[in-house]
Amino acid sequence: MLKRKAYQKLVEWKNTHRNNCLMVKGARQVGKTYLIREFGKKEYKSFVEINFIKNQELKQIFAGTLDAESVYKRMTAMINGVNLVKGDTLIFLDEIQACGSARTALKFLAEDGRFDVITSGSLLGLTYGEDADENTEEPESVPTGYETFLTMYSLDFEEFLWAEGYESGIS
């Protein structure tokens, strides 16, 4: 796995968040999905990934009532093999800008607190309104106070050196 500084930020969030979802923002192709996927598989017993552009039918999980129990029931019904382990499951909602109701539901998922939730998307916050594309749905309500934000960038020079096999402390 490519070593990224943002991985430690994910670990810190996992160990300190209290009923907050994490939203990872950043430009396309900086490694958001890869990093979150590796984090979920390594740090949790159960990992559920939903990509709203790749699997548009899964938007139905967030159709109708948005309370946590209803969302989790629809999730387990629509995705084969989902095993939600209380306190040790990461739910990853990728390309969340494509499902406005999923963003609205974050408040209820955070309040419920049984499972950790990380969301990501490219240029979130810049894609609503007149700049939106066909894959963007504006949320009915933004879950203010229930999200922590992390912005990812492309590799910095130190991360590049790590990728090339150089460790810290080079003189």
Phi and psi in radians as a Rosetta constraint file:
Dihedral C 1 N 2 CA 2 C 2 CIRCULARHARMONIC -1.213 0.35
Dihedral N 2 CA 2 C 2 N 3 CIRCULARHARMONIC 2.183 0.35
Dihedral C 2 N 3 CA 3 C 3 CIRCULARHARMONIC -1.324 0.35
Dihedral N 3 CA 3 C 3 N 4 CIRCULARHARMONIC 2.169 0.35
Dihedral C 3 N 4 CA 4 C 4 CIRCULARHARMONIC -2.241 0.35
Dihedral N 4 CA 4 C 4 N 5 CIRCULARHARMONIC 2.490 0.35
Dihedral C 4 N 5 CA 5 C 5 CIRCULARHARMONIC -1.100 0.35
Dihedral N 5 CA 5 C 5 N 6 CIRCULARHARMONIC -0.556 0.35
Dihedral C 5 N 6 CA 6 C 6 CIRCULARHARMONIC -1.106 0.35
Dihedral N 6 CA 6 C 6 N 7 CIRCULARHARMONIC -0.420 0.35
Dihedral C 6 N 7 CA 7 C 7 CIRCULARHARMONIC -1.043 0.35
Dihedral N 7 CA 7 C 7 N 8 CIRCULARHARMONIC -0.754 0.35
Dihedral C 7 N 8 CA 8 C 8 CIRCULARHARMONIC -1.113 0.35
Dihedral N 8 CA 8 C 8 N 9 CIRCULARHARMONIC -0.601 0.35
Dihedral C 8 N 9 CA 9 C 9 CIRCULARHARMONIC -1.118 0.35
Dihedral N 9 CA 9 C 9 N 10 CIRCULARHARMONIC -0.655 0.35
Dihedral C 9 N 10 CA 10 C 10 CIRCULARHARMONIC -1.133 0.35
Dihedral N 10 CA 10 C 10 N 11 CIRCULARHARMONIC -0.748 0.35
Dihedral C 10 N 11 CA 11 C 11 CIRCULARHARMONIC -1.089 0.35
Dihedral N 11 CA 11 C 11 N 12 CIRCULARHARMONIC -0.768 0.35
Dihedral C 11 N 12 CA 12 C 12 CIRCULARHARMONIC -1.057 0.35
Dihedral N 12 CA 12 C 12 N 13 CIRCULARHARMONIC -0.755 0.35
Dihedral C 12 N 13 CA 13 C 13 CIRCULARHARMONIC -1.058 0.35
Dihedral N 13 CA 13 C 13 N 14 CIRCULARHARMONIC -0.808 0.35
Dihedral C 13 N 14 CA 14 C 14 CIRCULARHARMONIC -1.011 0.35
Dihedral N 14 CA 14 C 14 N 15 CIRCULARHARMONIC -0.705 0.35
Dihedral C 14 N 15 CA 15 C 15 CIRCULARHARMONIC -1.428 0.35
Dihedral N 15 CA 15 C 15 N 16 CIRCULARHARMONIC -0.284 0.35
Dihedral C 15 N 16 CA 16 C 16 CIRCULARHARMONIC -2.168 0.35
Dihedral N 16 CA 16 C 16 N 17 CIRCULARHARMONIC -0.293 0.35
Dihedral C 16 N 17 CA 17 C 17 CIRCULARHARMONIC -1.153 0.35
Dihedral N 17 CA 17 C 17 N 18 CIRCULARHARMONIC 2.538 0.35
Dihedral C 17 N 18 CA 18 C 18 CIRCULARHARMONIC -2.225 0.35
Dihedral N 18 CA 18 C 18 N 19 CIRCULARHARMONIC 1.729 0.35
Dihedral C 18 N 19 CA 19 C 19 CIRCULARHARMONIC 0.952 0.35
Dihedral N 19 CA 19 C 19 N 20 CIRCULARHARMONIC 0.817 0.35
Dihedral C 19 N 20 CA 20 C 20 CIRCULARHARMONIC -2.260 0.35
Dihedral N 20 CA 20 C 20 N 21 CIRCULARHARMONIC 2.410 0.35
Dihedral C 20 N 21 CA 21 C 21 CIRCULARHARMONIC -1.498 0.35
Dihedral N 21 CA 21 C 21 N 22 CIRCULARHARMONIC 2.707 0.35
Dihedral C 21 N 22 CA 22 C 22 CIRCULARHARMONIC -1.857 0.35
Dihedral N 22 CA 22 C 22 N 23 CIRCULARHARMONIC 2.228 0.35
Dihedral C 22 N 23 CA 23 C 23 CIRCULARHARMONIC -1.908 0.35
Dihedral N 23 CA 23 C 23 N 24 CIRCULARHARMONIC 2.051 0.35
Dihedral C 23 N 24 CA 24 C 24 CIRCULARHARMONIC -1.718 0.35
Dihedral N 24 CA 24 C 24 N 25 CIRCULARHARMONIC 2.069 0.35
Dihedral C 24 N 25 CA 25 C 25 CIRCULARHARMONIC -1.946 0.35
Dihedral N 25 CA 25 C 25 N 26 CIRCULARHARMONIC 2.841 0.35
Dihedral C 25 N 26 CA 26 C 26 CIRCULARHARMONIC 2.723 0.35
Dihedral N 26 CA 26 C 26 N 27 CIRCULARHARMONIC 2.936 0.35
Dihedral C 26 N 27 CA 27 C 27 CIRCULARHARMONIC -1.150 0.35
Dihedral N 27 CA 27 C 27 N 28 CIRCULARHARMONIC 2.920 0.35
Dihedral C 27 N 28 CA 28 C 28 CIRCULARHARMONIC -1.146 0.35
Dihedral N 28 CA 28 C 28 N 29 CIRCULARHARMONIC 2.549 0.35
Dihedral C 28 N 29 CA 29 C 29 CIRCULARHARMONIC 1.167 0.35
Dihedral N 29 CA 29 C 29 N 30 CIRCULARHARMONIC 0.506 0.35
Dihedral C 29 N 30 CA 30 C 30 CIRCULARHARMONIC -1.718 0.35
Dihedral N 30 CA 30 C 30 N 31 CIRCULARHARMONIC -0.057 0.35
Dihedral C 30 N 31 CA 31 C 31 CIRCULARHARMONIC 1.812 0.35
Dihedral N 31 CA 31 C 31 N 32 CIRCULARHARMONIC 0.285 0.35
Dihedral C 31 N 32 CA 32 C 32 CIRCULARHARMONIC -1.041 0.35
Dihedral N 32 CA 32 C 32 N 33 CIRCULARHARMONIC -0.968 0.35
Dihedral C 32 N 33 CA 33 C 33 CIRCULARHARMONIC -1.087 0.35
Dihedral N 33 CA 33 C 33 N 34 CIRCULARHARMONIC -0.801 0.35
Dihedral C 33 N 34 CA 34 C 34 CIRCULARHARMONIC -1.017 0.35
Dihedral N 34 CA 34 C 34 N 35 CIRCULARHARMONIC -0.844 0.35
Dihedral C 34 N 35 CA 35 C 35 CIRCULARHARMONIC -1.124 0.35
Dihedral N 35 CA 35 C 35 N 36 CIRCULARHARMONIC -0.790 0.35
Dihedral C 35 N 36 CA 36 C 36 CIRCULARHARMONIC -1.150 0.35
Dihedral N 36 CA 36 C 36 N 37 CIRCULARHARMONIC -0.707 0.35
Dihedral C 36 N 37 CA 37 C 37 CIRCULARHARMONIC -1.076 0.35
Dihedral N 37 CA 37 C 37 N 38 CIRCULARHARMONIC -0.814 0.35
Dihedral C 37 N 38 CA 38 C 38 CIRCULARHARMONIC -1.118 0.35
Dihedral N 38 CA 38 C 38 N 39 CIRCULARHARMONIC -0.729 0.35
Dihedral C 38 N 39 CA 39 C 39 CIRCULARHARMONIC -1.058 0.35
Dihedral N 39 CA 39 C 39 N 40 CIRCULARHARMONIC -0.823 0.35
Dihedral C 39 N 40 CA 40 C 40 CIRCULARHARMONIC -1.083 0.35
Dihedral N 40 CA 40 C 40 N 41 CIRCULARHARMONIC -0.745 0.35
Dihedral C 40 N 41 CA 41 C 41 CIRCULARHARMONIC -1.240 0.35
Dihedral N 41 CA 41 C 41 N 42 CIRCULARHARMONIC -0.551 0.35
Dihedral C 41 N 42 CA 42 C 42 CIRCULARHARMONIC -1.509 0.35
Dihedral N 42 CA 42 C 42 N 43 CIRCULARHARMONIC -0.619 0.35
Dihedral C 42 N 43 CA 43 C 43 CIRCULARHARMONIC -1.775 0.35
Dihedral N 43 CA 43 C 43 N 44 CIRCULARHARMONIC -0.116 0.35
Dihedral C 43 N 44 CA 44 C 44 CIRCULARHARMONIC -2.280 0.35
Dihedral N 44 CA 44 C 44 N 45 CIRCULARHARMONIC 2.674 0.35
Dihedral C 44 N 45 CA 45 C 45 CIRCULARHARMONIC -1.233 0.35
Dihedral N 45 CA 45 C 45 N 46 CIRCULARHARMONIC -0.634 0.35
Dihedral C 45 N 46 CA 46 C 46 CIRCULARHARMONIC -2.248 0.35
Dihedral N 46 CA 46 C 46 N 47 CIRCULARHARMONIC 2.391 0.35
Dihedral C 46 N 47 CA 47 C 47 CIRCULARHARMONIC -2.331 0.35
Dihedral N 47 CA 47 C 47 N 48 CIRCULARHARMONIC 2.185 0.35
Dihedral C 47 N 48 CA 48 C 48 CIRCULARHARMONIC -2.090 0.35
Dihedral N 48 CA 48 C 48 N 49 CIRCULARHARMONIC 2.193 0.35
Dihedral C 48 N 49 CA 49 C 49 CIRCULARHARMONIC -2.077 0.35
Dihedral N 49 CA 49 C 49 N 50 CIRCULARHARMONIC 2.239 0.35
Dihedral C 49 N 50 CA 50 C 50 CIRCULARHARMONIC -2.184 0.35
Dihedral N 50 CA 50 C 50 N 51 CIRCULARHARMONIC 2.099 0.35
Dihedral C 50 N 51 CA 51 C 51 CIRCULARHARMONIC -1.891 0.35
Dihedral N 51 CA 51 C 51 N 52 CIRCULARHARMONIC 1.985 0.35
Dihedral C 51 N 52 CA 52 C 52 CIRCULARHARMONIC -1.316 0.35
Dihedral N 52 CA 52 C 52 N 53 CIRCULARHARMONIC -0.234 0.35
Dihedral C 52 N 53 CA 53 C 53 CIRCULARHARMONIC -1.595 0.35
Dihedral N 53 CA 53 C 53 N 54 CIRCULARHARMONIC -0.760 0.35
Dihedral C 53 N 54 CA 54 C 54 CIRCULARHARMONIC -1.202 0.35
Dihedral N 54 CA 54 C 54 N 55 CIRCULARHARMONIC -0.693 0.35
Dihedral C 54 N 55 CA 55 C 55 CIRCULARHARMONIC -2.163 0.35
Dihedral N 55 CA 55 C 55 N 56 CIRCULARHARMONIC 1.291 0.35
Dihedral C 55 N 56 CA 56 C 56 CIRCULARHARMONIC -1.103 0.35
Dihedral N 56 CA 56 C 56 N 57 CIRCULARHARMONIC -0.433 0.35
Dihedral C 56 N 57 CA 57 C 57 CIRCULARHARMONIC -1.123 0.35
Dihedral N 57 CA 57 C 57 N 58 CIRCULARHARMONIC -0.381 0.35
Dihedral C 57 N 58 CA 58 C 58 CIRCULARHARMONIC -1.318 0.35
Dihedral N 58 CA 58 C 58 N 59 CIRCULARHARMONIC -0.102 0.35
Dihedral C 58 N 59 CA 59 C 59 CIRCULARHARMONIC -1.066 0.35
Dihedral N 59 CA 59 C 59 N 60 CIRCULARHARMONIC -0.410 0.35
Dihedral C 59 N 60 CA 60 C 60 CIRCULARHARMONIC -1.103 0.35
Dihedral N 60 CA 60 C 60 N 61 CIRCULARHARMONIC -0.370 0.35
Dihedral C 60 N 61 CA 61 C 61 CIRCULARHARMONIC -1.028 0.35
Dihedral N 61 CA 61 C 61 N 62 CIRCULARHARMONIC -0.547 0.35
Dihedral C 61 N 62 CA 62 C 62 CIRCULARHARMONIC -1.871 0.35
Dihedral N 62 CA 62 C 62 N 63 CIRCULARHARMONIC 0.384 0.35
Dihedral C 62 N 63 CA 63 C 63 CIRCULARHARMONIC -1.637 0.35
Dihedral N 63 CA 63 C 63 N 64 CIRCULARHARMONIC 2.438 0.35
Dihedral C 63 N 64 CA 64 C 64 CIRCULARHARMONIC 1.504 0.35
Dihedral N 64 CA 64 C 64 N 65 CIRCULARHARMONIC -2.515 0.35
Dihedral C 64 N 65 CA 65 C 65 CIRCULARHARMONIC -1.097 0.35
Dihedral N 65 CA 65 C 65 N 66 CIRCULARHARMONIC 2.321 0.35
Dihedral C 65 N 66 CA 66 C 66 CIRCULARHARMONIC -1.848 0.35
Dihedral N 66 CA 66 C 66 N 67 CIRCULARHARMONIC 0.214 0.35
Dihedral C 66 N 67 CA 67 C 67 CIRCULARHARMONIC -1.133 0.35
Dihedral N 67 CA 67 C 67 N 68 CIRCULARHARMONIC 2.679 0.35
Dihedral C 67 N 68 CA 68 C 68 CIRCULARHARMONIC -0.999 0.35
Dihedral N 68 CA 68 C 68 N 69 CIRCULARHARMONIC -0.777 0.35
Dihedral C 68 N 69 CA 69 C 69 CIRCULARHARMONIC -1.045 0.35
Dihedral N 69 CA 69 C 69 N 70 CIRCULARHARMONIC -0.771 0.35
Dihedral C 69 N 70 CA 70 C 70 CIRCULARHARMONIC -1.130 0.35
Dihedral N 70 CA 70 C 70 N 71 CIRCULARHARMONIC -0.740 0.35
Dihedral C 70 N 71 CA 71 C 71 CIRCULARHARMONIC -1.084 0.35
Dihedral N 71 CA 71 C 71 N 72 CIRCULARHARMONIC -0.801 0.35
Dihedral C 71 N 72 CA 72 C 72 CIRCULARHARMONIC -1.161 0.35
Dihedral N 72 CA 72 C 72 N 73 CIRCULARHARMONIC -0.617 0.35
Dihedral C 72 N 73 CA 73 C 73 CIRCULARHARMONIC -1.125 0.35
Dihedral N 73 CA 73 C 73 N 74 CIRCULARHARMONIC -0.784 0.35
Dihedral C 73 N 74 CA 74 C 74 CIRCULARHARMONIC -1.150 0.35
Dihedral N 74 CA 74 C 74 N 75 CIRCULARHARMONIC -0.631 0.35
Dihedral C 74 N 75 CA 75 C 75 CIRCULARHARMONIC -1.090 0.35
Dihedral N 75 CA 75 C 75 N 76 CIRCULARHARMONIC -0.830 0.35
Dihedral C 75 N 76 CA 76 C 76 CIRCULARHARMONIC -1.221 0.35
Dihedral N 76 CA 76 C 76 N 77 CIRCULARHARMONIC -0.474 0.35
Dihedral C 76 N 77 CA 77 C 77 CIRCULARHARMONIC -1.334 0.35
Dihedral N 77 CA 77 C 77 N 78 CIRCULARHARMONIC -0.600 0.35
Dihedral C 77 N 78 CA 78 C 78 CIRCULARHARMONIC -1.596 0.35
Dihedral N 78 CA 78 C 78 N 79 CIRCULARHARMONIC -0.363 0.35
Dihedral C 78 N 79 CA 79 C 79 CIRCULARHARMONIC -2.026 0.35
Dihedral N 79 CA 79 C 79 N 80 CIRCULARHARMONIC 2.035 0.35
Dihedral C 79 N 80 CA 80 C 80 CIRCULARHARMONIC -1.096 0.35
Dihedral N 80 CA 80 C 80 N 81 CIRCULARHARMONIC 2.400 0.35
Dihedral C 80 N 81 CA 81 C 81 CIRCULARHARMONIC 1.384 0.35
Dihedral N 81 CA 81 C 81 N 82 CIRCULARHARMONIC 0.149 0.35
Dihedral C 81 N 82 CA 82 C 82 CIRCULARHARMONIC -1.241 0.35
Dihedral N 82 CA 82 C 82 N 83 CIRCULARHARMONIC 2.230 0.35
Dihedral C 82 N 83 CA 83 C 83 CIRCULARHARMONIC -2.179 0.35
Dihedral N 83 CA 83 C 83 N 84 CIRCULARHARMONIC 1.816 0.35
Dihedral C 83 N 84 CA 84 C 84 CIRCULARHARMONIC -1.572 0.35
Dihedral N 84 CA 84 C 84 N 85 CIRCULARHARMONIC 1.937 0.35
Dihedral C 84 N 85 CA 85 C 85 CIRCULARHARMONIC -1.777 0.35
Dihedral N 85 CA 85 C 85 N 86 CIRCULARHARMONIC 1.989 0.35
Dihedral C 85 N 86 CA 86 C 86 CIRCULARHARMONIC -0.972 0.35
Dihedral N 86 CA 86 C 86 N 87 CIRCULARHARMONIC 2.218 0.35
Dihedral C 86 N 87 CA 87 C 87 CIRCULARHARMONIC 1.392 0.35
Dihedral N 87 CA 87 C 87 N 88 CIRCULARHARMONIC -0.081 0.35
Dihedral C 87 N 88 CA 88 C 88 CIRCULARHARMONIC -2.498 0.35
Dihedral N 88 CA 88 C 88 N 89 CIRCULARHARMONIC 0.614 0.35
Dihedral C 88 N 89 CA 89 C 89 CIRCULARHARMONIC -2.196 0.35
Dihedral N 89 CA 89 C 89 N 90 CIRCULARHARMONIC 2.360 0.35
Dihedral C 89 N 90 CA 90 C 90 CIRCULARHARMONIC -1.904 0.35
Dihedral N 90 CA 90 C 90 N 91 CIRCULARHARMONIC 2.178 0.35
Dihedral C 90 N 91 CA 91 C 91 CIRCULARHARMONIC -1.805 0.35
Dihedral N 91 CA 91 C 91 N 92 CIRCULARHARMONIC 2.104 0.35
Dihedral C 91 N 92 CA 92 C 92 CIRCULARHARMONIC -1.925 0.35
Dihedral N 92 CA 92 C 92 N 93 CIRCULARHARMONIC 1.987 0.35
Dihedral C 92 N 93 CA 93 C 93 CIRCULARHARMONIC -1.798 0.35
Dihedral N 93 CA 93 C 93 N 94 CIRCULARHARMONIC 1.719 0.35
Dihedral C 93 N 94 CA 94 C 94 CIRCULARHARMONIC -1.593 0.35
Dihedral N 94 CA 94 C 94 N 95 CIRCULARHARMONIC 2.571 0.35
Dihedral C 94 N 95 CA 95 C 95 CIRCULARHARMONIC 0.989 0.35
Dihedral N 95 CA 95 C 95 N 96 CIRCULARHARMONIC 0.813 0.35
Dihedral C 95 N 96 CA 96 C 96 CIRCULARHARMONIC -1.109 0.35
Dihedral N 96 CA 96 C 96 N 97 CIRCULARHARMONIC -0.370 0.35
Dihedral C 96 N 97 CA 97 C 97 CIRCULARHARMONIC -1.075 0.35
Dihedral N 97 CA 97 C 97 N 98 CIRCULARHARMONIC -0.297 0.35
Dihedral C 97 N 98 CA 98 C 98 CIRCULARHARMONIC -1.518 0.35
Dihedral N 98 CA 98 C 98 N 99 CIRCULARHARMONIC -0.033 0.35
Dihedral C 98 N 99 CA 99 C 99 CIRCULARHARMONIC -2.475 0.35
Dihedral N 99 CA 99 C 99 N 100 CIRCULARHARMONIC 1.530 0.35
Dihedral C 99 N 100 CA 100 C 100 CIRCULARHARMONIC -0.996 0.35
Dihedral N 100 CA 100 C 100 N 101 CIRCULARHARMONIC -0.636 0.35
Dihedral C 100 N 101 CA 101 C 101 CIRCULARHARMONIC -1.199 0.35
Dihedral N 101 CA 101 C 101 N 102 CIRCULARHARMONIC -0.464 0.35
Dihedral C 101 N 102 CA 102 C 102 CIRCULARHARMONIC -1.166 0.35
Dihedral N 102 CA 102 C 102 N 103 CIRCULARHARMONIC -0.707 0.35
Dihedral C 102 N 103 CA 103 C 103 CIRCULARHARMONIC -1.128 0.35
Dihedral N 103 CA 103 C 103 N 104 CIRCULARHARMONIC -0.704 0.35
Dihedral C 103 N 104 CA 104 C 104 CIRCULARHARMONIC -1.081 0.35
Dihedral N 104 CA 104 C 104 N 105 CIRCULARHARMONIC -0.687 0.35
Dihedral C 104 N 105 CA 105 C 105 CIRCULARHARMONIC -1.217 0.35
Dihedral N 105 CA 105 C 105 N 106 CIRCULARHARMONIC -0.268 0.35
Dihedral C 105 N 106 CA 106 C 106 CIRCULARHARMONIC -0.977 0.35
Dihedral N 106 CA 106 C 106 N 107 CIRCULARHARMONIC -0.638 0.35
Dihedral C 106 N 107 CA 107 C 107 CIRCULARHARMONIC -1.002 0.35
Dihedral N 107 CA 107 C 107 N 108 CIRCULARHARMONIC -0.806 0.35
Dihedral C 107 N 108 CA 108 C 108 CIRCULARHARMONIC -1.267 0.35
Dihedral N 108 CA 108 C 108 N 109 CIRCULARHARMONIC -0.617 0.35
Dihedral C 108 N 109 CA 109 C 109 CIRCULARHARMONIC -1.195 0.35
Dihedral N 109 CA 109 C 109 N 110 CIRCULARHARMONIC -0.684 0.35
Dihedral C 109 N 110 CA 110 C 110 CIRCULARHARMONIC -1.169 0.35
Dihedral N 110 CA 110 C 110 N 111 CIRCULARHARMONIC -0.771 0.35
Dihedral C 110 N 111 CA 111 C 111 CIRCULARHARMONIC -1.071 0.35
Dihedral N 111 CA 111 C 111 N 112 CIRCULARHARMONIC -0.669 0.35
Dihedral C 111 N 112 CA 112 C 112 CIRCULARHARMONIC -1.107 0.35
Dihedral N 112 CA 112 C 112 N 113 CIRCULARHARMONIC -0.824 0.35
Dihedral C 112 N 113 CA 113 C 113 CIRCULARHARMONIC 1.273 0.35
Dihedral N 113 CA 113 C 113 N 114 CIRCULARHARMONIC 0.071 0.35
Dihedral C 113 N 114 CA 114 C 114 CIRCULARHARMONIC -1.221 0.35
Dihedral N 114 CA 114 C 114 N 115 CIRCULARHARMONIC -0.556 0.35
Dihedral C 114 N 115 CA 115 C 115 CIRCULARHARMONIC -2.311 0.35
Dihedral N 115 CA 115 C 115 N 116 CIRCULARHARMONIC 2.602 0.35
Dihedral C 115 N 116 CA 116 C 116 CIRCULARHARMONIC -1.428 0.35
Dihedral N 116 CA 116 C 116 N 117 CIRCULARHARMONIC 2.519 0.35
Dihedral C 116 N 117 CA 117 C 117 CIRCULARHARMONIC -2.273 0.35
Dihedral N 117 CA 117 C 117 N 118 CIRCULARHARMONIC 2.208 0.35
Dihedral C 117 N 118 CA 118 C 118 CIRCULARHARMONIC -2.099 0.35
Dihedral N 118 CA 118 C 118 N 119 CIRCULARHARMONIC 2.376 0.35
Dihedral C 118 N 119 CA 119 C 119 CIRCULARHARMONIC -2.075 0.35
Dihedral N 119 CA 119 C 119 N 120 CIRCULARHARMONIC 2.764 0.35
Dihedral C 119 N 120 CA 120 C 120 CIRCULARHARMONIC -2.680 0.35
Dihedral N 120 CA 120 C 120 N 121 CIRCULARHARMONIC 2.858 0.35
Dihedral C 120 N 121 CA 121 C 121 CIRCULARHARMONIC -3.079 0.35
Dihedral N 121 CA 121 C 121 N 122 CIRCULARHARMONIC 2.863 0.35
Dihedral C 121 N 122 CA 122 C 122 CIRCULARHARMONIC -1.563 0.35
Dihedral N 122 CA 122 C 122 N 123 CIRCULARHARMONIC 2.239 0.35
Dihedral C 122 N 123 CA 123 C 123 CIRCULARHARMONIC 0.962 0.35
Dihedral N 123 CA 123 C 123 N 124 CIRCULARHARMONIC 0.716 0.35
Dihedral C 123 N 124 CA 124 C 124 CIRCULARHARMONIC -1.044 0.35
Dihedral N 124 CA 124 C 124 N 125 CIRCULARHARMONIC 2.501 0.35
Dihedral C 124 N 125 CA 125 C 125 CIRCULARHARMONIC 1.577 0.35
Dihedral N 125 CA 125 C 125 N 126 CIRCULARHARMONIC -0.299 0.35
Dihedral C 125 N 126 CA 126 C 126 CIRCULARHARMONIC -1.905 0.35
Dihedral N 126 CA 126 C 126 N 127 CIRCULARHARMONIC -0.050 0.35
Dihedral C 126 N 127 CA 127 C 127 CIRCULARHARMONIC -1.872 0.35
Dihedral N 127 CA 127 C 127 N 128 CIRCULARHARMONIC 0.018 0.35
Dihedral C 127 N 128 CA 128 C 128 CIRCULARHARMONIC -1.579 0.35
Dihedral N 128 CA 128 C 128 N 129 CIRCULARHARMONIC 2.829 0.35
Dihedral C 128 N 129 CA 129 C 129 CIRCULARHARMONIC 1.392 0.35
Dihedral N 129 CA 129 C 129 N 130 CIRCULARHARMONIC -2.503 0.35
Dihedral C 129 N 130 CA 130 C 130 CIRCULARHARMONIC -1.223 0.35
Dihedral N 130 CA 130 C 130 N 131 CIRCULARHARMONIC -0.307 0.35
Dihedral C 130 N 131 CA 131 C 131 CIRCULARHARMONIC -1.542 0.35
Dihedral N 131 CA 131 C 131 N 132 CIRCULARHARMONIC 0.003 0.35
Dihedral C 131 N 132 CA 132 C 132 CIRCULARHARMONIC -1.212 0.35
Dihedral N 132 CA 132 C 132 N 133 CIRCULARHARMONIC 2.615 0.35
Dihedral C 132 N 133 CA 133 C 133 CIRCULARHARMONIC -1.840 0.35
Dihedral N 133 CA 133 C 133 N 134 CIRCULARHARMONIC -3.028 0.35
Dihedral C 133 N 134 CA 134 C 134 CIRCULARHARMONIC -1.191 0.35
Dihedral N 134 CA 134 C 134 N 135 CIRCULARHARMONIC -0.241 0.35
Dihedral C 134 N 135 CA 135 C 135 CIRCULARHARMONIC -1.730 0.35
Dihedral N 135 CA 135 C 135 N 136 CIRCULARHARMONIC 0.311 0.35
Dihedral C 135 N 136 CA 136 C 136 CIRCULARHARMONIC -2.024 0.35
Dihedral N 136 CA 136 C 136 N 137 CIRCULARHARMONIC 2.259 0.35
Dihedral C 136 N 137 CA 137 C 137 CIRCULARHARMONIC -2.145 0.35
Dihedral N 137 CA 137 C 137 N 138 CIRCULARHARMONIC 2.176 0.35
Dihedral C 137 N 138 CA 138 C 138 CIRCULARHARMONIC -1.257 0.35
Dihedral N 138 CA 138 C 138 N 139 CIRCULARHARMONIC 2.366 0.35
Dihedral C 138 N 139 CA 139 C 139 CIRCULARHARMONIC -1.217 0.35
Dihedral N 139 CA 139 C 139 N 140 CIRCULARHARMONIC 2.568 0.35
Dihedral C 139 N 140 CA 140 C 140 CIRCULARHARMONIC -1.153 0.35
Dihedral N 140 CA 140 C 140 N 141 CIRCULARHARMONIC -0.643 0.35
Dihedral C 140 N 141 CA 141 C 141 CIRCULARHARMONIC -2.587 0.35
Dihedral N 141 CA 141 C 141 N 142 CIRCULARHARMONIC 2.318 0.35
Dihedral C 141 N 142 CA 142 C 142 CIRCULARHARMONIC -1.506 0.35
Dihedral N 142 CA 142 C 142 N 143 CIRCULARHARMONIC 2.301 0.35
Dihedral C 142 N 143 CA 143 C 143 CIRCULARHARMONIC -1.353 0.35
Dihedral N 143 CA 143 C 143 N 144 CIRCULARHARMONIC 1.068 0.35
Dihedral C 143 N 144 CA 144 C 144 CIRCULARHARMONIC -0.963 0.35
Dihedral N 144 CA 144 C 144 N 145 CIRCULARHARMONIC 2.284 0.35
Dihedral C 144 N 145 CA 145 C 145 CIRCULARHARMONIC 1.543 0.35
Dihedral N 145 CA 145 C 145 N 146 CIRCULARHARMONIC -0.076 0.35
Dihedral C 145 N 146 CA 146 C 146 CIRCULARHARMONIC -2.059 0.35
Dihedral N 146 CA 146 C 146 N 147 CIRCULARHARMONIC 0.175 0.35
Dihedral C 146 N 147 CA 147 C 147 CIRCULARHARMONIC -2.229 0.35
Dihedral N 147 CA 147 C 147 N 148 CIRCULARHARMONIC 2.446 0.35
Dihedral C 147 N 148 CA 148 C 148 CIRCULARHARMONIC -1.943 0.35
Dihedral N 148 CA 148 C 148 N 149 CIRCULARHARMONIC 2.464 0.35
Dihedral C 148 N 149 CA 149 C 149 CIRCULARHARMONIC -1.949 0.35
Dihedral N 149 CA 149 C 149 N 150 CIRCULARHARMONIC 2.461 0.35
Dihedral C 149 N 150 CA 150 C 150 CIRCULARHARMONIC -2.345 0.35
Dihedral N 150 CA 150 C 150 N 151 CIRCULARHARMONIC 2.180 0.35
Dihedral C 150 N 151 CA 151 C 151 CIRCULARHARMONIC -1.784 0.35
Dihedral N 151 CA 151 C 151 N 152 CIRCULARHARMONIC 2.203 0.35
Dihedral C 151 N 152 CA 152 C 152 CIRCULARHARMONIC -1.766 0.35
Dihedral N 152 CA 152 C 152 N 153 CIRCULARHARMONIC 2.514 0.35
Dihedral C 152 N 153 CA 153 C 153 CIRCULARHARMONIC -2.142 0.35
Dihedral N 153 CA 153 C 153 N 154 CIRCULARHARMONIC 3.014 0.35
Dihedral C 153 N 154 CA 154 C 154 CIRCULARHARMONIC -1.151 0.35
Dihedral N 154 CA 154 C 154 N 155 CIRCULARHARMONIC 2.968 0.35
Dihedral C 154 N 155 CA 155 C 155 CIRCULARHARMONIC -0.908 0.35
Dihedral N 155 CA 155 C 155 N 156 CIRCULARHARMONIC 2.366 0.35
Dihedral C 155 N 156 CA 156 C 156 CIRCULARHARMONIC -1.517 0.35
Dihedral N 156 CA 156 C 156 N 157 CIRCULARHARMONIC 3.116 0.35
Dihedral C 156 N 157 CA 157 C 157 CIRCULARHARMONIC -1.116 0.35
Dihedral N 157 CA 157 C 157 N 158 CIRCULARHARMONIC -0.703 0.35
Dihedral C 157 N 158 CA 158 C 158 CIRCULARHARMONIC -1.110 0.35
Dihedral N 158 CA 158 C 158 N 159 CIRCULARHARMONIC -0.754 0.35
Dihedral C 158 N 159 CA 159 C 159 CIRCULARHARMONIC -1.101 0.35
Dihedral N 159 CA 159 C 159 N 160 CIRCULARHARMONIC -0.656 0.35
Dihedral C 159 N 160 CA 160 C 160 CIRCULARHARMONIC -1.059 0.35
Dihedral N 160 CA 160 C 160 N 161 CIRCULARHARMONIC -0.776 0.35
Dihedral C 160 N 161 CA 161 C 161 CIRCULARHARMONIC -1.089 0.35
Dihedral N 161 CA 161 C 161 N 162 CIRCULARHARMONIC -0.719 0.35
Dihedral C 161 N 162 CA 162 C 162 CIRCULARHARMONIC -1.026 0.35
Dihedral N 162 CA 162 C 162 N 163 CIRCULARHARMONIC -0.774 0.35
Dihedral C 162 N 163 CA 163 C 163 CIRCULARHARMONIC -1.094 0.35
Dihedral N 163 CA 163 C 163 N 164 CIRCULARHARMONIC -0.516 0.35
Dihedral C 163 N 164 CA 164 C 164 CIRCULARHARMONIC -1.508 0.35
Dihedral N 164 CA 164 C 164 N 165 CIRCULARHARMONIC 0.009 0.35
Dihedral C 164 N 165 CA 165 C 165 CIRCULARHARMONIC 1.713 0.35
Dihedral N 165 CA 165 C 165 N 166 CIRCULARHARMONIC 0.041 0.35
Dihedral C 165 N 166 CA 166 C 166 CIRCULARHARMONIC -1.555 0.35
Dihedral N 166 CA 166 C 166 N 167 CIRCULARHARMONIC 2.361 0.35
Dihedral C 166 N 167 CA 167 C 167 CIRCULARHARMONIC -1.728 0.35
Dihedral N 167 CA 167 C 167 N 168 CIRCULARHARMONIC 2.969 0.35
Dihedral C 167 N 168 CA 168 C 168 CIRCULARHARMONIC -1.068 0.35
Dihedral N 168 CA 168 C 168 N 169 CIRCULARHARMONIC 2.720 0.35
Dihedral C 168 N 169 CA 169 C 169 CIRCULARHARMONIC 1.541 0.35
Dihedral N 169 CA 169 C 169 N 170 CIRCULARHARMONIC 0.277 0.35
Dihedral C 169 N 170 CA 170 C 170 CIRCULARHARMONIC -1.262 0.35
Dihedral N 170 CA 170 C 170 N 171 CIRCULARHARMONIC 2.376 0.35
